[in-house]
Amino acid sequence: MCRNITTLRGLEPSATAEEIEAAARQYVRKVSGVQSLSDATRDPFEAAVAEVTATTTRLLAELPDRRRPPANVPPLRRPEVQARIAAKAAKS
């Protein structure tokens, strides 16, 4: 279902809070079908993201270490994504 969500367990360094929230946001967006927030969807959507983020954080903390790191690099660690984030921050 969520092929775009990369594995966060076993990353070196460990997954950041930002990476965990991004994965949670992608998951909630996919299962809810909400692509852009409105006044009617914002509160339940953000509450779901917070719950999934918290649950994922606990899960990653409780699982044993992986023998090998995941094959895919999470989006927030990719150079092209970092460049977009830096460009957006520079405009602000």
Legacy VTK file of the C-alpha trace (Angstrom):
# vtk DataFile Version 3.0
C-alpha trace
ASCII
DATASET POLYDATA
POINTS 92 float
0.000 0.000 0.000
2.595 2.589 1.009
5.482 1.759 -1.274
6.958 5.246 -0.842
7.520 4.828 2.892
11.075 3.631 3.444
12.289 1.395 6.241
13.465 3.440 9.210
14.646 0.619 11.458
18.374 0.053 11.342
19.416 3.391 9.894
22.845 4.740 10.821
22.485 7.223 12.375
19.077 6.307 13.768
15.921 7.720 12.246
15.261 11.280 13.314
11.993 12.590 14.704
11.559 14.472 11.409
11.962 11.264 9.369
9.520 9.388 11.571
6.937 12.164 11.280
7.389 12.327 7.492
6.707 8.584 7.239
3.664 8.931 9.514
2.355 11.838 7.437
2.757 9.818 4.210
0.939 6.853 5.771
-1.972 8.968 7.047
-2.187 10.777 3.697
-2.374 7.442 1.868
-4.947 5.713 4.053
-7.151 8.793 4.443
-7.008 9.976 0.845
-6.455 13.520 2.125
-3.903 15.253 -0.085
-4.461 18.848 1.003
-5.802 19.949 4.354
-8.994 21.919 4.789
-10.678 23.224 7.921
-12.729 20.007 8.027
-9.744 17.641 7.702
-6.874 19.456 9.460
-7.547 18.493 13.100
-8.306 14.786 12.578
-5.441 14.475 10.090
-2.880 16.105 12.383
-4.123 14.059 15.367
-3.652 10.867 13.348
-0.147 11.936 12.289
0.762 12.584 15.940
-0.556 9.169 17.010
1.222 7.295 14.215
4.439 9.232 14.909
4.320 8.349 18.608
3.537 4.695 17.928
6.306 4.429 15.328
8.811 6.056 17.685
7.960 3.524 20.407
8.103 0.629 17.941
11.544 1.585 16.641
12.850 1.987 20.203
11.575 -1.439 21.263
12.642 -3.528 18.259
16.031 -5.253 18.311
18.805 -3.931 16.084
18.874 -5.042 12.463
21.769 -7.091 11.176
22.021 -4.917 8.061
20.838 -1.389 7.391
17.905 -0.961 4.993
18.743 -0.917 1.280
16.918 2.340 0.527
17.884 5.770 1.766
14.978 7.656 3.383
13.818 10.653 1.346
14.942 13.243 3.886
18.525 11.928 3.585
18.651 12.159 -0.217
20.770 15.020 -1.618
18.072 16.251 -4.002
15.541 16.492 -1.167
18.064 18.264 1.071
18.684 20.755 -1.752
14.931 21.468 -2.078
14.611 21.947 1.695
17.608 24.315 1.748
16.228 26.312 -1.200
12.832 26.610 0.462
14.444 27.736 3.740
16.509 30.339 1.898
13.363 31.859 0.401
11.770 32.241 3.843
LINES 1 93
92 0 1 2 3 4 5 6 7 8 9 10 11 12 13 14 15 16 17 18 19 20 21 22 23 24 25 26 27 28 29 30 31 32 33 34 35 36 37 38 39 40 41 42 43 44 45 46 47 48 49 50 51 52 53 54 55 56 57 58 59 60 61 62 63 64 65 66 67 68 69 70 71 72 73 74 75 76 77 78 79 80 81 82 83 84 85 86 87 88 89 90 91
